[in-house]
């Protein structure tokens, strides 16, 4: 009731009321400005939004600092120290703190938005926030926002990336030059994701406005393991490869010749000079196996050999390598090229009634390397005019997103209406 009496006794044209309102507006402006500046500086330094609690504390600290220093000191100087505990003074301080608390989130959002747009126009490559529509429309950048970490899919037939990497990628805004076509924007986005986040494969779908509809990533398998065929292992041994030897060359592994010492016929060694070389059987050089050279490091070489040949070598012998003439090995060349290319290979089985049944291989937006009919042998490099039949297994080479669209088309079953003869033969209900 005393507060209502206080408000009723105050005239609207009172100089004290006008002064108090002006001070409250100044406090709101100061709190919002400090909060906005903190958001701008934090965004500039860390490229991330400032925490709400930090900006709120900074904005309120300005108001609290004034009320507890300047305001209190001025009242004590003029001899009005007791008035700070009066009801109207307490209400004024509480209202000032409350209005400042409401102003700090607004200042934070404004400062973060200004910083985001300024950095986007200045040429930043990556942001953690949405770019305003004005900058996207009249600016010189195109902003592409990635989906949240939970919405980033794993690519089939590839090793998944870590959850930490998805969290790092999630909701990031990548900036690209303006006036790019959708295909150019897509290629640049894939390149950026591979370079910045160390992912091996990217499957992304963009709308006409550059919005990411689908994103899937996979890691590139490293090491020799993925390049070894069935029954093949990698082994290291000491050898002397030719100077011109390079990875991929076929080599023969030879054990050098030597002398196998003969065991003595008796334990009597009297009269034998220990400094003389022992007599034995001379062993000629022996060819052990043929392998593929994968890497060299001084006198240590890494070979890809058959698993059954591993027991023929030991770690104490230095072997001789004989390079063989180069032979065309289409399978190895194809595997090595496919491993570093953006395309991949997959097998797609065509079910009965599929949408693509009756189409030619040339009408598909993929490279068909081979076809396995439902009954018969594999047909390598079929003609483009070959018709697709139910039960065919297509071995296709294409980019992951193209394969995904082909698999989606293949799984669509078209209901074929019955012919007149079939309709007449059908039993009536």
Phi and psi in degrees as a GROMACS rama.xvg file:
@    title "Ramachandran Plot"
@    xaxis  label "Phi"
@    yaxis  label "Psi"
@TYPE xy
-63.8443  -33.6269  UNK-2
-66.2276  -39.3062  UNK-3
-66.6841  -39.8985  UNK-4
-62.7231  -37.9579  UNK-5
-64.0256  -43.2933  UNK-6
-68.525  -33.8092  UNK-7
-70.9861  -30.3185  UNK-8
-80.6984  -9.21831  UNK-9
-94.7237  125.805  UNK-10
-82.8986  148.273  UNK-11
-68.1377  -26.2127  UNK-12
-97.6454  18.7838  UNK-13
-72.6642  135.725  UNK-14
-60.6576  -33.0558  UNK-15
-65.8486  -41.7001  UNK-16
-65.201  -43.4919  UNK-17
-62.5975  -39.2532  UNK-18
-66.577  -40.4975  UNK-19
-66.0209  -41.5427  UNK-20
-63.6372  -40.937  UNK-21
-63.404  -39.0098  UNK-22
-66.6621  -39.8051  UNK-23
-63.3667  -42.7461  UNK-24
-63.2095  -37.6203  UNK-25
-65.3186  -39.3402  UNK-26
-64.3065  -42.3771  UNK-27
-62.0529  -44.4481  UNK-28
-64.5067  -41.9921  UNK-29
-65.4718  -43.6388  UNK-30
-64.218  -44.1227  UNK-31
-64.9593  -38.2305  UNK-32
-66.2438  -45.4914  UNK-33
-64.3536  -41.1943  UNK-34
-63.8739  -41.5389  UNK-35
-65.8529  -41.0651  UNK-36
-64.795  -38.8481  UNK-37
-64.7156  -39.1822  UNK-38
-65.0552  -39.7875  UNK-39
-65.9109  -46.1337  UNK-40
-66.5967  -40.3984  UNK-41
-65.4208  -40.5341  UNK-42
-64.7073  -39.1716  UNK-43
-66.9032  -36.9099  UNK-44
-84.5165  -37.6312  UNK-45
-112.742  -9.67383  UNK-46
60.7153  24.4672  UNK-47
-133.733  157.1  UNK-48
-71.5683  145.39  UNK-49
-71.4417  141.219  UNK-50
-60.2103  144.133  UNK-51
-61.2028  -38.7906  UNK-52
-63.9178  -37.9105  UNK-53
-66.1041  -47.1896  UNK-54
-65.5921  -35.2748  UNK-55
-66.5449  -43.7977  UNK-56
-63.2899  -41.6547  UNK-57
-65.1259  -41.485  UNK-58
-66.5674  -43.3323  UNK-59
-69.5039  -28.5493  UNK-60
-64.2878  -31.4148  UNK-61
-65.011  -46.9111  UNK-62
-65.749  -45.4958  UNK-63
-63.9573  -36.9765  UNK-64
-64.3613  -40.7956  UNK-65
-68.1297  -45.9417  UNK-66
-64.6334  -33.0005  UNK-67
-94.4526  -7.18542  UNK-68
-121.824  -68.4843  UNK-69
-65.5674  -50.6428  UNK-70
-64.5992  -46.4909  UNK-71
-65.8555  -40.5254  UNK-72
-65.5906  -40.3666  UNK-73
-65.6947  -36.7067  UNK-74
-69.2369  -36.5123  UNK-75
-69.9586  -34.1337  UNK-76
-67.0267  -40.8446  UNK-77
-85.0542  4.495  UNK-78
81.0084  27.0966  UNK-79
-115.723  37.3504  UNK-80
-63.741  -30.4724  UNK-81
-72.456  -19.0682  UNK-82
-73.8212  -14.4331  UNK-83
-69.1655  -17.2463  UNK-84
-99.8478  3.96484  UNK-85
-74.1332  160.948  UNK-86
-62.9128  -43.8077  UNK-87
-66.1925  -34.3355  UNK-88
-69.3612  -39.9121  UNK-89
-65.3  -43.0036  UNK-90
-61.9372  -41.495  UNK-91
-62.0233  -43.7743  UNK-92
-65.9159  -41.1522  UNK-93
-65.6047  -42.6108  UNK-94
-63.4622  -39.6968  UNK-95
-63.3743  -43.9583  UNK-96
-66.0783  -40.4578  UNK-97
-64.7697  -44.6577  UNK-98
-64.7257  -37.4898  UNK-99
-65.5893  -35.4541  UNK-100
-65.2854  -34.4889  UNK-101
-75.1701  -26.8649  UNK-102
-80.8143  -28.2604  UNK-103
-65.1604  -41.6903  UNK-104
-62.9691  -35.1997  UNK-105
-65.088  -45.1919  UNK-106
-62.9257  -36.0446  UNK-107
-63.1781  -45.3816  UNK-108
-65.4284  -41.5094  UNK-109
-65.128  -45.3314  UNK-110
-64.3872  -40.822  UNK-111
-66.7667  -38.2712  UNK-112
-66.8422  -42.9282  UNK-113
-62.4711  -43.969  UNK-114
-63.4133  -41.5556  UNK-115
-61.5594  -46.1721  UNK-116
-68.2079  -38.4104  UNK-117
-65.2423  -44.2271  UNK-118
-67.7864  -33.531  UNK-119
-65.2089  -44.6136  UNK-120
-69.0056  -31.3567  UNK-121
-74.4717  -11.1417  UNK-122
108.466  19.8399  UNK-123
-65.7726  150.146  UNK-124
-96.6622  -18.3877  UNK-125
-153.292  138.774  UNK-126
-137.569  161.407  UNK-127
-104.312  21.2988  UNK-128
-145.393  163.882  UNK-129
-73.0119  141.107  UNK-130
-87.152  140.382  UNK-131
-63.378  158.792  UNK-132
-65.5138  -31.8526  UNK-133
-63.507  -44.5635  UNK-134
-66.6102  -38.4726  UNK-135
-68.3184  -30.5143  UNK-136
-84.0741  -51.4156  UNK-137
-105.265  -5.80849  UNK-138
-80.4675  -172.531  UNK-139
-111.014  24.4614  UNK-140
-130.097  156.283  UNK-141
-119.635  120.977  UNK-142
-97.0041  130.363  UNK-143
-121.767  116.998  UNK-144
-97.6674  126.827  UNK-145
-78.0813  154.149  UNK-146
-65.8533  169.059  UNK-147
-64.7439  161.63  UNK-148
-59.0964  -36.9236  UNK-149
-70.9869  -19.5039  UNK-150
-94.0098  -3.2365  UNK-151
-84.6028  119.385  UNK-152
-87.3631  164.078  UNK-153
-97.1991  136.916  UNK-154
-76.7016  137.452  UNK-155
-70.4359  147.295  UNK-156
71.1055  11.1009  UNK-157
-130.055  155.365  UNK-158
-68.1201  136.368  UNK-159
-73.304  153.952  UNK-160
-84.3246  166.093  UNK-161
-73.3482  156.615  UNK-162
-65.9033  -32.0482  UNK-163
-64.0656  -38.0612  UNK-164
-67.8208  -37.6182  UNK-165
-64.5506  -39.0864  UNK-166
-63.5748  -36.3164  UNK-167
-67.9402  -34.0382  UNK-168
-83.1195  -28.5235  UNK-169
-59.0758  132.841  UNK-170
64.348  14.8316  UNK-171
-75.4687  145.467  UNK-172
-107.869  115.872  UNK-173
-100.744  137.188  UNK-174
-107.019  135.86  UNK-175
-132.683  160.905  UNK-176
-60.1088  150.414  UNK-177
-76.1159  165.695  UNK-178
64.2759  34.7823  UNK-179
-93.7037  145.165  UNK-180
-71.277  164.719  UNK-181
-61.9577  -38.7774  UNK-182
-67.8447  -41.6678  UNK-183
-65.5103  -41.073  UNK-184
-63.2648  -39.8977  UNK-185
-64.9047  -43.8003  UNK-186
-62.9126  -41.6744  UNK-187
-68.1821  -36.3237  UNK-188
-64.276  -43.3521  UNK-189
-62.5897  -43.1573  UNK-190
-63.3587  -41.5709  UNK-191
-63.6962  -42.7883  UNK-192
-65.091  -38.406  UNK-193
-68.5577  -40.3475  UNK-194
-77.3634  -43.079  UNK-195
-82.6765  -31.6679  UNK-196
-117.012  5.32498  UNK-197
58.5475  40.0357  UNK-198
-96.6214  148.63  UNK-199
-86.9871  -36.6286  UNK-200
-136.858  142.731  UNK-201
-133.966  132.189  UNK-202
-123.326  113.572  UNK-203
-136.193  144.004  UNK-204
-121.555  127.714  UNK-205
-116.327  143.99  UNK-206
-81.3911  178.099  UNK-207
-65.6563  -20.7322  UNK-208
-96.2444  6.37458  UNK-209
82.0522  20.7608  UNK-210
-91.6952  134.523  UNK-211
-76.7639  115.039  UNK-212
-90.5304  -33.5657  UNK-213
-148.686  135.657  UNK-214
-142.542  125.523  UNK-215
-135.72  141.441  UNK-216
-131.856  155.65  UNK-217
-146.519  153.943  UNK-218
-92.35  147.139  UNK-219
-85.149  126.518  UNK-220
-67.2797  130.307  UNK-221
-109.502  162.45  UNK-222
93.3263  -175.359  UNK-223
-84.2591  -23.286  UNK-224
-52.1645  -49.8439  UNK-225
-65.1392  -17.0276  UNK-226
-96.1905  -2.37006  UNK-227
-90.9807  135.526  UNK-228
-79.4911  177.024  UNK-229
-65.6294  131.177  UNK-230
79.5182  9.03337  UNK-231
-113.001  140.435  UNK-232
-128.874  162.709  UNK-233
-104.787  133.804  UNK-234
-138.4  150.488  UNK-235
-113.921  142.5  UNK-236
-153.461  166.188  UNK-237
-87.83  129.288  UNK-238
-158.443  175.348  UNK-239
-121.521  79.5942  UNK-240
-68.0682  156.882  UNK-241
-65.3671  154.735  UNK-242
-61.9643  -33.2464  UNK-243
-89.5134  2.95203  UNK-244
-69.1349  140.9  UNK-245
-139.385  159.56  UNK-246
-55.6795  135.667  UNK-247
103.894  -13.7104  UNK-248
-74.4452  144.408  UNK-249
-84.8934  131.608  UNK-250
-133.171  151.998  UNK-251
-101.78  134.744  UNK-252
-97.3256  119.835  UNK-253
-116.175  137.511  UNK-254
-87.6788  126.823  UNK-255
-65.9164  155.284  UNK-256
-71.7044  164.475  UNK-257
-172.881  -166.432  UNK-258
-120.426  122.255  UNK-259
-88.0013  114.856  UNK-260
-65.2437  139.796  UNK-261
-87.5629  138.51  UNK-262
-67.9025  144.757  UNK-263
-65.4345  147.464  UNK-264
-72.8793  -25.7627  UNK-265
-143.934  170.685  UNK-266
-83.9274  0.0754254  UNK-267
-80.6344  110.546  UNK-268
-110.359  14.8849  UNK-269
-67.5236  135.927  UNK-270
85.7357  3.49293  UNK-271
-102.095  126.808  UNK-272
-77.5708  116.81  UNK-273
-67.8236  -16.3146  UNK-274
-80.6715  -15.2125  UNK-275
-78.8532  141.025  UNK-276
-64.7912  143.398  UNK-277
-72.795  143.018  UNK-278
-81.9581  148.462  UNK-279
-167.775  -168.472  UNK-280
-94.3323  128.49  UNK-281
-76.0843  129.956  UNK-282
-106.091  123.069  UNK-283
-73.6147  163.369  UNK-284
-58.888  146.144  UNK-285
-128.947  129.637  UNK-286
-83.0927  125.956  UNK-287
-93.2406  -55.3027  UNK-288
-165.384  173.183  UNK-289
-111.361  136.418  UNK-290
-141.933  178.788  UNK-291
-112.633  128.886  UNK-292
-74.467  129.181  UNK-293
-112.366  -36.4659  UNK-294
-161.032  154.839  UNK-295
-133.652  144.527  UNK-296
-148.462  91.2846  UNK-297
69.1341  -123.691  UNK-298
-97.6242  13.2923  UNK-299
-109.497  126.12  UNK-300
-121.801  151.865  UNK-301
-112.552  126.98  UNK-302
-120.45  151.286  UNK-303
-104.679  110.246  UNK-304
-130.314  169.312  UNK-305
-67.4403  144.526  UNK-306
-62.456  -27.1969  UNK-307
-75.8421  -11.4351  UNK-308
-94.5363  -2.06555  UNK-309
-65.2596  -38.0823  UNK-310
-72.1999  -4.14336  UNK-311
-85.9643  -6.62428  UNK-312
-119.512  159.298  UNK-313
-136.878  168.231  UNK-314
-83.9748  -7.95358  UNK-315
-98.793  -9.84707  UNK-316
-102.443  140.474  UNK-317
-98.1246  119.094  UNK-318
-96.0627  166.96  UNK-319
-109.797  137.187  UNK-320
-111.95  134.716  UNK-321
-116.981  116.262  UNK-322
-75.0515  135.191  UNK-323
-96.9147  156.828  UNK-324
-58.5066  144.975  UNK-325
-64.5838  134.667  UNK-326
-120.814  142.446  UNK-327
-65.3109  122.765  UNK-328
-126.763  86.0988  UNK-329
-63.0375  -34.5833  UNK-330
-66.3831  -43.6516  UNK-331
-68.1786  -41.3393  UNK-332
-63.4362  -41.0507  UNK-333
-64.3998  -42.4672  UNK-334
-65.6182  -40.9603  UNK-335
-67.4728  -39.2657  UNK-336
-68.5927  -39.9272  UNK-337
-67.9662  -28.8137  UNK-338
-69.4167  -31.7537  UNK-339
-101.243  -4.83764  UNK-340
-89.3921  164.603  UNK-341
-75.1041  -22.235  UNK-342
-79.5361  160.803  UNK-343
-139.977  171.206  UNK-344
-116.449  140.518  UNK-345
-147.399  158.228  UNK-346
-108.982  123.851  UNK-347
-118.413  121.045  UNK-348
-95.579  132.005  UNK-349
-91.9607  116.194  UNK-350
-80.5267  170.561  UNK-351
-66.0098  131.168  UNK-352
79.6934  13.0332  UNK-353
-65.0287  156.222  UNK-354
-63.1265  -29.8551  UNK-355
-91.5535  0.604487  UNK-356
-65.0717  130.925  UNK-357
94.9708  -13.2071  UNK-358
-81.9702  162.759  UNK-359
-89.7445  157.838  UNK-360
-63.2902  -31.8616  UNK-361
-68.3343  -20.7302  UNK-362
-77.5814  -14.4419  UNK-363
-81.2381  144.172  UNK-364
-86.8871  43.3128  UNK-365
-142.25  167.836  UNK-366
-98.1625  116.924  UNK-367
-92.7492  109.77  UNK-368
-81.7056  -32.5254  UNK-369
-160.585  160.905  UNK-370
-134.585  131.365  UNK-371
-109.844  108.67  UNK-372
-65.8266  167.801  UNK-373
-60.983  -33.2062  UNK-374
-137.766  114.718  UNK-375
141.4  -178.755  UNK-376
-91.2881  169.157  UNK-377
-71.022  134.334  UNK-378
-103.458  107.102  UNK-379
-79.834  139.169  UNK-380
46.6237  67.5112  UNK-381
-71.8704  162.861  UNK-382
-71.9572  152.77  UNK-383
-70.546  -17.1922  UNK-384
-88.1189  -0.23019  UNK-385
-68.0682  135.543  UNK-386
-82.9292  143.876  UNK-387
-84.2436  129.383  UNK-388
-117.332  156.734  UNK-389
-60.6225  139.222  UNK-390
89.264  -7.13913  UNK-391
-68.4359  143.39  UNK-392
-110.721  115.958  UNK-393
-96.8603  126.871  UNK-394
-99.0256  104.063  UNK-395
-115.931  153.127  UNK-396
-122.054  121.751  UNK-397
-166.883  173.709  UNK-398
-72.8598  155.745  UNK-399
-56.7224  -40.5574  UNK-400
-68.2147  -32.6697  UNK-401
-69.6719  -39.9303  UNK-402
-62.8852  -38.5637  UNK-403
-63.8436  -40.9973  UNK-404
-67.6183  -37.6131  UNK-405
-65.1165  -43.0898  UNK-406
-63.6258  -35.7343  UNK-407
-66.1258  -40.9597  UNK-408
-66.8476  -39.515  UNK-409
-64.8332  -35.3116  UNK-410
-76.8179  -10.5608  UNK-411
-78.9632  118.966  UNK-412
-98.2702  125.963  UNK-413
-95.4491  127.112  UNK-414
-79.2133  114.807  UNK-415
-88.8682  124.323  UNK-416
-65.8706  144.838  UNK-417
-69.8394  150.024  UNK-418
-74.1591  173.125  UNK-419
-64.6369  -39.7373  UNK-420
-65.3739  -42.0128  UNK-421
-65.21  -36.3248  UNK-422
-66.8656  -35.8281  UNK-423
-72.4247  -32.3891  UNK-424
-78.5528  -18.5694  UNK-425
-67.1652  138.644  UNK-426
-67.8658  140.71  UNK-427
-80.0034  144.308  UNK-428
